[in-house]
């Protein structure tokens, strides 16, 4: 296995650089179930944030990109259960992936809830609004 930084995956997804994008696509295309790339939650959160903020991709498109990565046998996703639940909550509550992931990782760590000032996050089961 080899760890993947978000910039490699982003170059492949966005195809925004004439040199780096083909290089990233070729590298990722060579990964297999026997020789996987590691995607950790921080990388997935960076990918999500960058696609939303820098590339102005719609929420649904970002979630589809994350889902595509999770469905591939070429990637090993650390904290997969939390990542899967975070994506599900994003779809159900229209919550940003990074926020949802924070709540899910905290639940797995044993927190009963995560306090936040974020109204959207507070509407989900993993969060409670601090007032």
Helices and strands as residue ranges (DSSP letters): E 2-3, H 6-14, H 20-29, E 37-39, H 41-53, H 59-71, E 75-77, H 80-93, H 97-108, E 114-116, H 119-122, E 127-129
